Amino acid sequence: MAMVLSEEAGMLKDAAKGFLADSAPVSQLRKLRDTESADGFDRDTWKAMAEMGWTSVLVPEAHGGVEMGHVAAGVIAEEMGRTLTASPFLSTAVMGATALTRFGSEAQKGEWLPRIAGGKAITALAVDEGRKHAPAHVETRAERSGNGFKLNGKKSFVADGHIADMLIVSARTAGGDAEEDGVSLFLVPQDAAGVTIERASMVDSRNSARVILDNVELNADAVLGDVDNGYKPLEAVLDAGRAGLSAEMSGSAQECLEQTVEYLKERKQFGEVIGTYQGLQHRAAHLYSEIELGKSIVLKTLQTLDLAPDHAAMMVSAAKSKMGSVAQLAAQEAIQMHGGIGMTDEYDIGFFIKRVRVAAALFGDTNYHTDKFARLRKY
């Protein structure tokens, strides 16, 4: 498949770029931070996204979606990365829609997918339990109780957890705490008895939460997929999110470079425009090359998710590893080449380094995915 966007995806990219520049610029994130918004995102903007079909981009047409695929979702995520748009797009339109479309029962699809497509429901994936991403390390327990299960445990760093209507929770129904076998996935309503959600303050001013499950009783139809065999579906959902994050970081890296190049063209020192200094030109050229390599890997990954999702894991890890390092390099170089003023809150560039560091760590950092890539290649 050609490593270029289709005409339809290109049109979507242009539309997303225009909308986000006008309706969700970095100043919106700044306002959400400064006003200590209870939601952490702008609901009017989210509603507008739903009206444009963004929330239904991975939802089948049979359930009210537009079913455009992961390349289209990645195009939107990339443009969101340029403006640091705070929204539940990744947790809901990408990961929630992927989980339910690929692994949900007909009843689960019928209940949740139309609501996701219409922007009426927000979902969140509750997977990690420690300081590092380790999806196979599951201590949260789901014990059989009557006609269903009883859940007990804790989850950390749950993106959009405190605003979610429904949590997708990994819990252990068999096996040891670090085994892949014996993991099951459950759909847990936010208002279920025994669910406590504590909002966590993150450095990037985005939504995260800690979830506590205390004797949460669910019936059997809350299971997503098959009991004891939820790890492969979990990895598939995570890979959709990882690819989306890689696309977002690609957009952030591109924006960092563009803002920095413009600054280099304007800033004068000792009577000279600093962009004429060869040392800074070399650094900008190197960054451009790294970003272009990352863009290619991300696009190939998104195409693979559309064409062969069961064989995308290695490409996803390559993209997440590469863009995690490239986006952080872009943000760091932007700060450096802006000089001291880049460290001030007056300039938006500081928001980018905060966001890309969180995005790079979320669902596995560069080291995690480099190691996973090597294991998949049987090194």
C-alpha positions as MATLAB code, in Angstrom:
seq = 'MAMVLSEEAGMLKDAAKGFLADSAPVSQLRKLRDTESADGFDRDTWKAMAEMGWTSVLVPEAHGGVEMGHVAAGVIAEEMGRTLTASPFLSTAVMGATALTRFGSEAQKGEWLPRIAGGKAITALAVDEGRKHAPAHVETRAERSGNGFKLNGKKSFVADGHIADMLIVSARTAGGDAEEDGVSLFLVPQDAAGVTIERASMVDSRNSARVILDNVELNADAVLGDVDNGYKPLEAVLDAGRAGLSAEMSGSAQECLEQTVEYLKERKQFGEVIGTYQGLQHRAAHLYSEIELGKSIVLKTLQTLDLAPDHAAMMVSAAKSKMGSVAQLAAQEAIQMHGGIGMTDEYDIGFFIKRVRVAAALFGDTNYHTDKFARLRKY';
ca = [
       0.000    0.000    0.000;
       1.307    3.447   -0.941;
       2.776    5.419    1.967;
       0.606    8.438    1.257;
      -2.763    9.614    2.488;
      -5.780    8.924    0.330;
      -7.715   11.873   -1.045;
     -10.420   11.284    1.566;
      -7.898   11.188    4.430;
      -6.202   14.314    3.075;
      -9.501   16.180    3.082;
     -10.167   15.017    6.640;
      -6.710   16.240    7.679;
      -7.352   19.695    6.223;
     -10.778   19.906    7.863;
      -9.380   18.794   11.235;
      -6.516   21.266   11.030;
      -8.844   24.178   10.339;
     -11.367   23.246   13.005;
      -8.835   22.637   15.760;
      -6.864   25.785   15.008;
     -10.046   27.815   15.440;
     -11.946   25.884   18.115;
      -9.302   24.097   20.195;
      -5.980   25.970   20.100;
      -3.366   25.637   22.843;
      -5.007   28.636   24.532;
      -8.007   26.390   25.269;
      -5.787   23.963   27.186;
      -4.244   26.908   29.009;
      -7.719   28.101   29.998;
      -8.768   24.629   31.185;
      -5.646   24.512   33.344;
      -5.961   28.026   34.746;
      -9.674   27.674   35.573;
      -9.122   24.198   37.050;
     -11.913   22.810   34.888;
     -13.824   20.012   36.602;
     -14.163   18.127   33.296;
     -10.674   18.777   31.984;
     -11.974   19.245   28.444;
     -14.454   21.478   26.641;
     -17.785   19.717   26.159;
     -18.961   22.085   23.420;
     -15.858   21.264   21.387;
     -16.423   17.555   21.992;
     -20.020   17.916   20.820;
     -18.824   19.629   17.643;
     -16.352   16.796   17.042;
     -19.185   14.293   17.330;
     -21.287   16.278   14.853;
     -18.396   16.110   12.368;
     -18.239   12.333   12.757;
     -14.919   12.150   14.584;
     -16.300   10.134   17.491;
     -17.649    7.539   15.050;
     -14.544    7.172   12.895;
     -13.965    3.569   14.084;
     -17.610    2.636   14.695;
     -19.296    0.365   12.102;
     -22.026    1.913    9.985;
     -24.494   -0.626   11.389;
     -24.133    1.078   14.769;
     -24.265    4.665   13.563;
     -20.605    5.127   12.689;
     -18.708    6.236    9.599;
     -16.134    3.398    9.817;
     -13.233    5.267    8.192;
     -10.472    3.289    9.889;
      -7.310    3.881   11.871;
      -5.600    6.039    9.249;
      -8.477    8.499    9.546;
      -8.369    8.313   13.346;
      -4.615    8.912   13.192;
      -5.047   11.957   10.978;
      -7.377   13.473   13.566;
      -5.050   12.553   16.439;
      -2.087   14.102   14.613;
      -3.866   17.422   14.248;
      -4.921   17.247   17.907;
      -1.244   16.862   18.731;
      -0.523   20.129   16.958;
      -2.935   22.051   19.187;
      -2.678   19.833   22.296;
      -6.438   19.352   22.196;
      -7.764   17.985   25.479;
     -10.551   15.516   24.706;
     -11.572   11.886   25.322;
     -10.946   11.075   21.648;
      -8.212    8.508   22.296;
      -9.896    6.770   25.228;
     -13.339    6.674   23.621;
     -13.368    7.078   19.832;
     -10.212    4.985   19.401;
      -9.821    2.537   22.283;
     -13.414    2.227   23.435;
     -14.701    1.841   19.883;
     -11.983   -0.721   19.058;
     -12.731   -2.780   22.171;
     -16.457   -2.973   21.556;
     -16.337   -3.337   17.763;
     -13.810   -6.173   17.766;
     -14.637   -8.001   20.986;
     -18.045   -6.908   22.242;
     -21.182   -9.038   22.193;
     -24.083   -7.916   20.039;
     -25.835   -6.616   23.136;
     -22.742   -4.665   24.227;
     -22.278   -3.215   20.757;
     -25.929   -2.225   20.557;
     -25.795   -0.488   23.929;
     -22.493    1.386   23.655;
     -21.412    1.911   20.051;
     -24.283    4.211   19.013;
     -23.638    6.303   22.126;
     -19.925    6.517   21.369;
     -20.658    7.423   17.754;
     -22.995   10.199   18.848;
     -20.606   11.612   21.427;
     -23.050   10.631   24.175;
     -20.774    8.251   26.082;
     -17.159    8.362   27.241;
     -15.109    5.263   27.959;
     -11.752    4.706   29.664;
      -9.348    1.768   29.785;
      -8.260    0.809   33.307;
      -5.233   -1.455   32.911;
      -2.116   -0.396   34.819;
      -1.701   -0.897   38.549;
       1.826    0.359   39.224;
       4.168    3.156   38.233;
       5.207    1.468   34.977;
       3.145    0.088   32.120;
       2.765   -3.661   32.649;
      -0.528   -4.928   31.185;
       0.170   -8.548   32.124;
       0.716   -7.631   35.774;
      -2.856   -7.808   37.037;
      -3.550   -8.086   40.745;
      -7.146   -6.879   40.483;
      -9.309   -9.933   41.100;
     -12.619  -10.988   39.627;
     -14.135  -13.836   41.609;
     -17.254  -15.659   40.574;
     -20.263  -14.569   42.572;
     -23.734  -15.928   41.866;
     -24.497  -15.354   38.179;
     -21.565  -13.007   37.714;
     -18.374  -11.685   39.245;
     -17.150   -9.581   42.132;
     -14.206   -7.243   41.407;
     -11.608   -5.997   43.891;
      -8.469   -4.017   43.113;
      -6.918   -0.703   42.111;
      -5.961    0.890   38.801;
      -3.698    3.886   38.226;
      -3.120    6.398   35.427;
      -6.548    5.804   33.895;
      -6.772    8.355   31.091;
     -10.156   10.150   31.208;
     -11.194    7.921   34.092;
     -13.023   10.547   36.126;
     -15.250   11.610   33.206;
     -15.931    8.129   31.824;
     -19.425    6.678   31.767;
     -17.975    3.197   31.457;
     -14.623    1.664   32.390;
     -13.008   -1.232   30.533;
     -11.217   -3.017   33.382;
      -8.682   -5.819   33.230;
      -8.986   -8.274   36.121;
      -7.582  -11.665   36.942;
      -9.947  -14.623   36.889;
      -7.197  -17.266   36.944;
      -3.424  -17.683   37.053;
      -0.636  -15.750   38.755;
      -0.288  -11.979   39.013;
       2.066  -11.645   36.021;
       0.668  -14.303   33.683;
      -1.042  -13.458   30.418;
      -3.420  -16.392   30.752;
      -6.249  -15.812   33.174;
      -6.836  -12.120   32.413;
     -10.416  -11.072   31.642;
     -11.948   -7.759   30.568;
     -15.060   -6.260   32.129;
     -17.351   -3.362   31.287;
     -17.851   -1.483   34.539;
     -20.329    1.433   34.730;
     -18.828    4.411   36.508;
     -21.775    4.578   38.911;
     -21.624    0.902   39.888;
     -21.680    0.309   43.651;
     -18.153   -0.025   45.014;
     -16.433    2.043   42.289;
     -14.400    4.994   43.574;
     -12.649    7.311   41.115;
     -10.096    9.872   42.233;
      -8.929   12.450   39.721;
      -5.142   12.763   39.473;
      -3.330   15.980   38.578;
      -0.886   15.370   35.731;
       1.961   17.577   34.530;
       0.366   17.905   31.077;
      -2.920   19.302   32.500;
      -4.810   16.369   30.971;
      -7.228   13.924   32.537;
      -6.065   10.945   34.551;
      -7.539    9.058   37.478;
      -7.043    6.383   40.094;
      -9.793    3.764   40.233;
     -10.607    1.675   43.290;
     -12.864   -1.372   42.969;
     -14.342   -2.605   46.257;
     -16.608   -5.639   45.901;
     -18.024   -4.378   42.611;
     -20.708   -6.852   41.580;
     -21.251   -7.461   37.862;
     -23.372   -9.982   36.034;
     -21.945  -12.324   33.423;
     -22.860  -10.126   30.456;
     -20.380   -7.492   31.673;
     -17.508   -9.672   30.400;
     -15.902   -8.302   27.221;
     -14.806  -11.272   25.134;
     -14.068  -14.609   26.789;
     -13.337  -15.274   30.445;
      -9.632  -16.025   31.115;
      -8.705  -15.087   27.533;
      -8.769  -11.313   27.704;
      -5.070  -10.569   27.316;
      -4.940  -10.694   23.497;
      -8.004   -8.442   23.188;
      -6.446   -6.126   25.769;
      -3.254   -5.881   23.718;
      -5.305   -5.168   20.580;
      -7.109   -2.313   22.318;
      -3.833   -1.005   23.717;
      -2.237   -1.150   20.259;
      -5.030    1.007   18.845;
      -4.358    3.525   21.601;
      -0.581    3.321   21.164;
      -0.911    4.018   17.447;
      -3.208    6.950   18.170;
      -0.726    8.329   20.685;
       2.079    7.930   18.153;
       0.083    9.956   15.638;
      -0.627   12.601   18.266;
       3.071   12.838   19.167;
       3.908   13.143   15.479;
       1.652   16.187   15.274;
       3.187   17.682   18.403;
       6.718   17.129   17.068;
       5.852   18.772   13.753;
       4.346   21.761   15.531;
       7.387   22.126   17.782;
       9.662   22.219   14.750;
       7.495   24.691   12.842;
       7.197   27.073   15.784;
      10.934   26.833   16.405;
      11.876   27.504   12.771;
       9.631   30.583   12.762;
      11.308   31.774   15.953;
      14.770   31.219   14.442;
      13.773   33.385   11.492;
      12.706   36.279   13.716;
      14.964   36.286   16.774;
      18.064   38.439   16.538;
      21.200   38.228   18.628;
      24.292   40.379   18.205;
      22.544   42.000   15.260;
      22.055   38.719   13.398;
      18.982   36.534   12.873;
      19.833   33.405   14.852;
      18.477   31.194   12.092;
      21.612   32.075   10.091;
      23.797   30.264   12.620;
      24.923   27.008   11.101;
      24.844   25.137   14.397;
      21.120   25.823   14.805;
      20.467   24.974   11.163;
      22.093   21.589   11.653;
      19.978   20.857   14.710;
      16.785   21.860   12.900;
      17.712   19.738    9.863;
      18.427   16.712   12.048;
      15.109   17.129   13.833;
      13.272   17.432   10.508;
      14.811   14.143    9.325;
      13.837   12.341   12.526;
      10.263   13.642   12.324;
       9.905   12.507    8.709;
      11.103    9.012    9.629;
       8.617    8.935   12.485;
       5.758   10.084   10.253;
       6.434    7.223    7.853;
       6.436    4.617   10.611;
       3.207    5.996   12.091;
       1.398    5.975    8.734;
       2.525    2.412    7.985;
       1.353    1.346   11.443;
      -2.085    2.873   10.966;
      -2.401    1.230    7.545;
      -1.444   -2.124    9.064;
      -4.095   -1.745   11.763;
      -6.668   -1.229    9.032;
      -5.525   -4.082    6.782;
      -4.196   -6.710    9.219;
      -4.919   -5.734   12.831;
      -3.891   -9.129   14.210;
      -0.385   -8.652   12.772;
       0.199   -5.023   13.750;
       1.868   -5.426   17.159;
       5.444   -5.126   15.920;
       4.705   -2.044   13.818;
       2.842   -0.459   16.730;
       5.824   -0.935   19.022;
       8.164    0.483   16.366;
       5.962    3.569   16.007;
       5.488    4.120   19.740;
       9.193    3.665   20.434;
      10.299    5.955   17.598;
       7.775    8.732   18.121;
       8.237    8.660   21.874;
      11.902    9.556   21.443;
      11.386   11.898   18.476;
       8.600   13.907   20.094;
      10.637   14.403   23.249;
      13.655   15.420   21.163;
      11.484   17.915   19.252;
      10.130   19.456   22.443;
      13.566   19.599   24.072;
      15.166   21.175   21.001;
      12.311   23.677   20.795;
      12.938   24.730   24.379;
      16.686   24.949   23.786;
      16.456   26.965   20.585;
      13.887   29.322   22.050;
      16.381   30.017   24.815;
      15.354   31.157   28.294;
      12.002   32.481   27.117;
      11.049   28.945   26.112;
      10.966   28.025   29.787;
       8.405   30.684   30.631;
       4.667   30.116   30.821;
       4.164   33.029   28.442;
       5.161   30.862   25.472;
       3.059   27.862   24.441;
       6.103   25.753   23.623;
       6.413   24.666   27.257;
       3.033   22.924   27.064;
       4.368   20.606   24.378;
       7.238   19.158   26.378;
       4.848   18.392   29.236;
       2.354   16.624   27.015;
       4.812   14.579   24.961;
       6.534   13.273   28.086;
       3.222   11.953   29.386;
       2.167   10.622   25.965;
       5.543    8.912   25.504;
       5.145    7.070   28.813;
       1.446    6.215   28.461;
       0.854    2.553   27.455;
       4.595    1.882   27.320;
       7.587    4.164   26.874;
      10.404    3.928   24.322;
      12.341    1.343   26.347;
       9.239   -0.816   26.854;
       8.428   -0.899   23.148;
      12.026   -1.320   22.008;
      12.191   -4.404   24.212;
       8.811   -5.636   22.984;
       9.858   -5.138   19.350;
      13.018   -7.149   19.982;
      11.060   -9.986   21.613;
       8.548  -10.075   18.760;
      11.474  -10.290   16.329;
      12.895  -13.078   18.531;
      16.188  -11.279   19.076;
];
